[in-house]
């Protein structure tokens, strides 16, 4: 998200630092591992919160990494659950950019893995998803580029970080909802 941060006049070094550390709290097996830990411990487990705990209290033999509050905020706020892809007005512009960039990256990566790399599912069985995917491009790289351009254009237009109201943003939000309902 460094290039979009630069394009949008944001603190690109903060975006980079937050992006580097944002997923260090993931368990083995990702969100399935989180569910397992929650079930075993009886407590909710959130990788974004654990990322901050690791960065502050576990790394470097308990002395932490000495990251700024802004970097830790980006790490904590990058995950917003499965709802609409909307910015949080209480979070910084950099936090919102990281959140949207993370959703764009993992959505296209998961789709690529599930349908094309591992061939776990056949895209022909998901016609609406296939039509939407093709609108964004012919491959993962083109689809991500279309999203990032759309994110930057919409954000400039609205003078805040946004990727839900434009044609690209609405289509991406629909793809994410389809994946949440039928695939993930």
C-alpha positions as CSV (number, residue, x, y, z in Angstrom):
1,X,0.0,0.0,0.0
2,X,3.0,2.3,-0.2
3,X,2.3,3.5,-3.7
4,X,-1.4,4.3,-3.0
5,X,-0.3,6.0,0.2
6,X,2.0,8.2,-1.8
7,X,-0.6,8.9,-4.5
8,X,-3.1,9.9,-1.8
9,X,-0.5,12.1,0.1
10,X,-0.5,9.9,3.2
11,X,2.4,8.8,5.4
12,X,3.7,6.0,3.2
13,X,6.3,5.0,5.8
14,X,3.6,4.5,8.4
15,X,1.6,2.4,6.0
16,X,4.6,0.3,5.2
17,X,5.5,-0.3,8.8
18,X,1.9,-1.2,9.7
19,X,1.6,-3.5,6.7
20,X,4.8,-5.3,7.5
21,X,3.6,-6.2,11.0
22,X,-0.2,-6.4,10.5
23,X,-0.4,-10.2,10.4
24,X,2.3,-11.4,12.8
25,X,-0.5,-12.5,15.2
26,X,-2.0,-15.1,12.9
27,X,-2.2,-18.6,14.2
28,X,-1.3,-21.6,12.2
29,X,-4.2,-22.3,9.8
30,X,-5.3,-18.6,9.8
31,X,-8.8,-17.9,10.8
32,X,-9.6,-21.6,11.4
33,X,-6.7,-21.6,13.9
34,X,-8.3,-18.6,15.6
35,X,-11.6,-20.4,15.9
36,X,-9.9,-23.4,17.4
37,X,-8.1,-21.3,20.0
38,X,-11.4,-19.6,20.9
39,X,-13.1,-22.9,21.3
40,X,-10.3,-24.4,23.4
41,X,-9.9,-21.3,25.7
42,X,-13.5,-20.1,25.7
43,X,-12.2,-16.6,24.8
44,X,-12.4,-14.8,21.6
45,X,-9.1,-14.7,19.7
46,X,-8.3,-11.9,17.2
47,X,-5.1,-12.1,15.2
48,X,-5.0,-8.3,14.9
49,X,-5.0,-7.8,18.6
50,X,-2.4,-10.6,19.1
51,X,-0.2,-8.9,16.5
52,X,0.0,-5.8,18.8
53,X,0.6,-8.0,21.8
54,X,3.5,-9.8,20.0
55,X,5.0,-6.5,18.8
56,X,4.8,-4.9,22.2
57,X,5.5,-7.7,24.7
58,X,6.8,-10.8,23.1
59,X,9.3,-9.9,20.4
60,X,13.0,-9.3,21.3
61,X,12.7,-11.6,24.4
62,X,9.9,-9.6,25.9
63,X,11.2,-6.1,25.3
64,X,9.0,-5.5,22.3
65,X,9.8,-3.8,19.0
66,X,9.4,-0.2,20.1
67,X,6.9,0.6,17.5
68,X,5.0,3.9,17.5
69,X,1.4,4.1,18.6
70,X,0.4,4.9,15.0
71,X,2.1,1.8,13.7
72,X,0.4,-0.4,16.4
73,X,-2.9,1.3,15.5
74,X,-2.5,0.3,11.9
75,X,-1.7,-3.3,12.9
76,X,-4.7,-3.4,15.2
77,X,-7.2,-1.7,12.9
78,X,-6.4,-3.6,9.7
79,X,-9.1,-6.2,10.4
80,X,-12.8,-5.3,10.5
81,X,-14.6,-8.6,10.1
82,X,-16.9,-9.7,7.3
83,X,-19.2,-6.7,6.8
84,X,-19.2,-4.1,4.1
85,X,-15.8,-2.7,3.2
86,X,-16.2,0.7,4.8
87,X,-13.8,3.0,6.4
88,X,-13.9,3.7,10.1
89,X,-14.3,7.4,10.8
90,X,-12.4,7.0,14.1
91,X,-9.4,5.4,12.5
92,X,-6.6,7.3,10.7
93,X,-6.6,7.5,6.9
94,X,-3.5,5.3,6.9
95,X,-5.3,2.7,9.1
96,X,-8.2,2.7,6.6
97,X,-6.0,2.4,3.6
98,X,-4.2,-0.6,5.2
99,X,-7.6,-2.2,6.0
100,X,-8.8,-1.9,2.4
101,X,-5.5,-3.0,1.0
102,X,-5.5,-6.1,3.2
103,X,-9.0,-7.0,2.0
104,X,-8.2,-6.5,-1.6
105,X,-5.0,-8.6,-1.3
106,X,-6.4,-11.5,0.6
107,X,-9.7,-11.6,-1.5
108,X,-7.9,-11.9,-4.8
109,X,-5.2,-14.2,-3.4
110,X,-7.8,-16.5,-1.9
111,X,-9.8,-16.6,-5.2
112,X,-6.7,-17.3,-7.1
113,X,-5.7,-20.1,-4.8
114,X,-9.2,-21.7,-4.6
115,X,-10.1,-21.6,-8.3
116,X,-6.9,-21.5,-10.2
117,X,-3.8,-22.6,-8.3
118,X,-5.2,-25.4,-6.2
119,X,-8.4,-25.9,-8.2
120,X,-10.4,-26.7,-5.1
121,X,-13.6,-25.3,-6.8
122,X,-14.7,-24.7,-10.4
123,X,-15.3,-21.1,-11.1
124,X,-18.1,-22.2,-13.6
125,X,-20.1,-23.2,-10.5
126,X,-20.2,-19.5,-9.4
127,X,-21.4,-17.5,-12.5
128,X,-22.0,-14.2,-10.7
129,X,-18.6,-14.3,-9.1
130,X,-17.0,-15.2,-12.5
131,X,-18.7,-12.2,-14.2
132,X,-17.6,-9.8,-11.5
133,X,-14.0,-11.2,-11.5
134,X,-13.8,-10.8,-15.3
135,X,-14.8,-7.2,-14.9
136,X,-11.7,-6.5,-12.8
137,X,-9.3,-8.3,-15.3
138,X,-8.0,-11.5,-16.6
139,X,-5.7,-12.5,-13.7
140,X,-4.9,-11.7,-10.1
141,X,-2.4,-8.9,-10.9
142,X,-4.9,-7.1,-13.2
143,X,-7.7,-7.5,-10.7
144,X,-5.6,-6.0,-7.9
145,X,-4.5,-3.2,-10.1
146,X,-8.1,-2.3,-11.0
147,X,-9.0,-2.3,-7.3
148,X,-6.1,-0.1,-6.3
149,X,-6.8,2.4,-9.1
150,X,-10.5,2.4,-8.1
151,X,-9.6,2.9,-4.5
152,X,-7.4,5.8,-5.3
153,X,-9.9,7.4,-7.6
154,X,-12.8,7.1,-5.2
155,X,-10.7,8.3,-2.3
156,X,-9.6,11.4,-4.2
157,X,-13.2,12.1,-5.2
158,X,-14.5,11.8,-1.7
159,X,-11.5,13.4,0.0
160,X,-11.2,10.4,2.4
161,X,-10.3,6.8,2.1
162,X,-13.2,5.0,0.5
163,X,-13.8,2.0,-1.7
164,X,-17.5,1.1,-1.7
165,X,-19.5,3.7,-3.6
166,X,-17.8,3.7,-7.0
167,X,-18.6,1.0,-9.6
168,X,-15.3,-0.8,-8.7
169,X,-15.9,-0.5,-5.0
170,X,-19.5,-1.8,-5.2
171,X,-18.4,-4.7,-7.4
172,X,-15.5,-5.6,-5.1
173,X,-17.8,-5.4,-2.0
174,X,-20.2,-7.8,-3.8
175,X,-17.3,-10.2,-4.6
176,X,-16.3,-10.2,-0.9
177,X,-19.9,-10.9,0.2
178,X,-20.2,-13.8,-2.3
179,X,-16.9,-15.3,-1.0
180,X,-18.1,-14.9,2.6
181,X,-21.4,-16.6,1.9
182,X,-20.4,-19.4,-0.5
183,X,-16.6,-20.0,-0.3
184,X,-14.9,-19.0,3.0
